[in-house]
Amino acid sequence: MASPIPKITNFRFLKLSPPQILVLGFAAVILTGTLLLMLPMSSTSGVSLKFIDALFTATSATCVTGLVVVDTGTYFTVFGQIVIMLLIQVGGLGFMTMATLFALVLKRRISLRDRLILQEAMNQSSMEGIVRLIRKVLIYSLVIEAAAAAILSLRWAFDMPLGRAVYFGIFHAVSMFNNAGFDIFGDYRSLTGYVNDPIVNFVVMFLIISGGIGFIVMSDLVEFRHTRRLSLHSKVVLSMTAALILLGAVVIFVFEFTNSRTMGPLSFGGKIWAAFFQSVTPRTAGANTLDIGSLRQASQFFIVILMFIGASPGSTGGGIKTTTFTLMIGAVISMLRGREDIVLFRYRLAQERVFKALTITLLALLLVVSVSMILSTTEDRAFLMILFETTSAFATVGLSMGLTPELSQFGKILISLTMFAGRLGLLTLAYAIGPKQGKQLYKYPEGKMIIG
């Protein structure tokens, strides 16, 4: 009798819930990456990277953040950089998505339990069509990354040998689409050397936005020519993303226009590119064309707000998500107008969604504030710098004012845990620690208290 077809996950004997499997899965990927980055062949000096630094780098790559304690371009060999790139790809798409890819290639059956885990990983409310969505995720991701890699390779072939240009194109296409922000130009420069370059700016911004809007929205856009309609989710994501990018570009343009250390020396066209790029990158990408540490404090604090909001659900990015922010704004407007329901694009939203948005926002705020307060006692730096770095870690952005390489051992561990929590999602972690309770079968009597 033939043996049964193996499943993607074999955690049945542990009796783990989908959130717990996701937590353990990401932890396993991070640990594997840590061990590989500690190999002497990963370092240009031939000396093994310290465990805490390897753990931090692997966590940052798997959680698609981009914060680094050593310079990726100069410290790591090609082998080490490829390990980081693979961690970014697995972390951005999700280890369950990659496992599904191998299962589909090998024509293995995807069990009900696997579908439940995929539902949790993709932040979906239903299992219906989840495998079909995963197929689309893989196809869209590979096509976009390949096209962007080709364009960037051709552009950088003018600045470096062709083989090196192709390698740079592939690495940065994967990094930017997955909103990781890792670069290999060296000396922590990121893309500052291309602040005036329209090709690099446009391609990288397209990658960041594509990875940040989420695969459900991407699927809606691709199928729009046939369906001629967009879901409520896609309308909210696209409208809020556009509004935040435009608002961010205007604010940064105004604040930095005369700053001699950032936009001041640039041409008017260069200032426009720089303003939009620095507005797009807090969508949790982490690349930058201006020196973040040289921005005015008003710009830095505004970027903190953009990072906290982050990308969209079902994407490669972090933060509280654009839909959560939209729902909170909708709740405020409804309250000010004396309405009971939140209405978006002529759809009324259930009260349960409002409670979920409020929970996510408050948990995120509590985490960022708590970590910032703790780091302010262990790291001798300005509070805005600490808040910036903490928010960047939680929202898996990777933008830095220069604090990360100078963190204490304790600071590195705390920021690593913050990145891990931000990538998995606070609700997923909460459900992993204490599983969701069943529906309450009774109600307490209604009470009254004064608010405001």
C-alpha positions, 0 to 999 in steps of 0.5 A, spaced: 500 500 500 502 506 498 504 511 503 500 517 504 502 524 501 506 528 506 503 534 508 506 541 508 506 542 515 507 536 520 505 539 527 499 535 528 502 531 534 504 538 537 497 540 537 499 547 535 494 552 533 495 556 526 498 562 530 503 558 534 505 554 527 506 561 524 510 563 530 514 557 530 515 557 523 518 564 523 523 562 529 525 556 525 527 560 519 530 566 523 535 561 527 537 557 520 539 564 517 542 566 524 547 559 523 548 560 516 550 568 517 555 565 523 559 561 518 566 564 516 564 564 509 559 569 510 564 574 512 569 578 508 574 577 514 573 570 515 571 571 522 565 568 524 559 574 526 557 574 533 551 570 535 547 576 537 549 580 531 547 574 526 541 573 530 539 581 529 541 580 522 537 574 520 531 577 524 531 583 520 531 580 514 526 575 515 521 580 518 523 584 512 525 590 516 532 592 514 535 595 520 542 593 520 548 592 526 553 591 520 554 594 513 551 589 508 555 591 502 562 591 506 561 586 511 558 580 508 561 576 502 556 574 496 554 567 500 552 571 506 548 576 502 545 571 498 543 568 505 540 575 507 536 575 500 533 568 501 531 570 508 528 576 505 524 572 500 521 567 505 520 572 510 516 577 505 512 572 502 511 568 508 514 561 509 507 557 508 507 561 502 514 558 500 512 551 503 506 551 498 510 553 492 514 546 493 508 542 495 504 545 488 511 543 484 511 536 487 504 536 486 502 534 493 496 535 497 494 541 501 490 539 507 485 543 511 490 544 516 495 547 511 489 551 508 487 554 515 495 556 517 495 559 510 488 563 512 492 566 518 498 567 514 495 571 509 490 575 514 484 572 510 477 571 513 475 565 509 479 559 506 475 560 500 480 560 494 486 561 499 490 556 494 488 560 488 490 566 492 497 563 493 498 561 486 497 568 484 502 571 490 507 567 487 506 569 480 505 576 481 511 576 486 516 573 481 514 577 475 514 583 478 521 582 481 524 579 475 522 585 471 524 590 476 531 586 476 532 587 469 531 594 468 535 596 474 541 591 472 540 595 465 541 602 469 547 599 473 550 596 467 552 604 466 556 604 473 559 597 474 561 591 470 555 587 467 555 581 472 555 585 478 550 590 475 545 583 474 547 581 481 545 588 484 539 588 480 536 581 483 538 583 490 535 590 490 529 588 486 527 582 491 529 587 497 525 592 495 519 588 493 518 585 499 519 592 503 526 589 506 530 595 505 537 592 505 542 594 500 549 592 498 552 599 496 556 599 502 557 604 507 550 604 509 549 609 503 542 606 501 540 609 495 543 616 496 547 616 490 541 616 486 537 621 489 536 625 482 536 618 478 528 618 475 529 610 473 532 608 480 527 612 483 521 610 479 522 602 479 524 602 487 518 606 488 513 602 484 516 595 487 515 598 494 508 600 493 506 594 489 509 590 495 505 594 500 498 594 497 497 587 498 496 581 494 489 581 494 489 588 491 494 586 486 489 581 484 483 585 484 487 590 479 490 585 475 483 582 474 479 589 473 479 589 466 475 583 466 470 584 472 470 592 472 470 592 479 474 593 485 472 590 492 471 595 498 478 593 501 482 595 495 478 601 494 480 603 501 487 601 501 488 604 494 485 611 496 489 611 503 495 609 500 495 615 495 493 620 500 498 618 505 504 618 499 501 625 496 500 628 503 507 625 505 511 628 499 508 635 500 510 635 508 517 633 506 518 637 500 515 643 505 520 641 511 526 640 507 526 645 501 531 649 504 535 644 508 542 644 506 544 637 508 538 634 505 534 637 499 537 644 499 543 643 494 538 639 489 535 641 483 527 642 483 526 636 479 531 632 484 527 635 490 520 632 487 523 625 486 526 626 493 520 628 497 516 622 493 521 617 495 521 619 502 514 619 503 513 612 499 519 609 503 515 609 510 510 604 507 515 599 511 521 599 505 527 602 509 531 605 503 532 612 502 535 617 498 536 622 503 540 622 509 535 620 514 539 623 520 540 630 517 532 631 516 529 636 520 526 633 526 519 635 524 520 631 518 523 625 522 517 625 527 512 625 521 516 619 518 515 616 525 507 617 524 507 614 516 511 608 519 507 607 524 501 606 519 505 602 515 503 598 509 496 594 507 494 587 510 496 581 506 502 585 504 510 584 505 509 590 510 508 592 517 505 597 521 498 597 524 496 597 516 492 603 512 485 599 513 486 600 520 488 607 520 482 608 515 477 605 520 480 609 526 479 616 522 472 613 520 470 612 527 472 619 529 468 622 523 462 618 525 462 620 532 463 627 530 457 627 526 453 623 531 452 617 527 452 610 529 455 607 523 462 607 519 460 608 512 466 607 507 464 607 499 457 606 501 458 600 505 457 600 513 462 596 517 461 591 522 462 594 529 467 588 530 471 591 525 472 597 529 474 593 536 479 590 532 482 596 529 482 599 536 485 593 539 491 593 534 492 600 534 492 600 542 497 594 542 501 597 537 502 604 541 503 600 547 509 596 544 512 602 541 511 606 547 514 601 552 520 599 548 522 606 547 521 608 554 526 602 556 531 603 550 531 611 553 534 608 559 539 603 556 541 607 550 544 614 551 541 617 545 536 623 544 529 620 545 526 622 538 532 617 535 530 612 540 522 613 538 524 613 530 528 606 531 523 603 535 517 605 530 522 603 524 523 596 528 515 595 529 513 597 523 518 593 519 521 599 515 528 599 516 529 606 516 534 609 521 537 615 524 544 611 525 542 608 532 542 601 530 549 599 529 551 603 536 545 599 540 547 595 546 547 588 547 540 588 550 538 594 545 539 589 540 535 583 543 529 588 544 529 591 537 529 584 535 523 582 539 520 588 536 521 586 529 519 579 530 512 582 533 511 587 528 512 582 522 507 576 525 502 581 528 500 583 535 494 579 534 497 573 531 502 573 537 496 574 542 492 568 539 499 564 539 500 565 547 493 565 549 488 562 544 482 565 542 476 564 546 469 561 543 463 566 543 460 568 549 454 565 551 451 570 555 451 578 556 452 582 562 447 588 564 448 594 560 452 600 565 453 607 563 459 611 565 461 618 563 466 619 557 470 625 555 
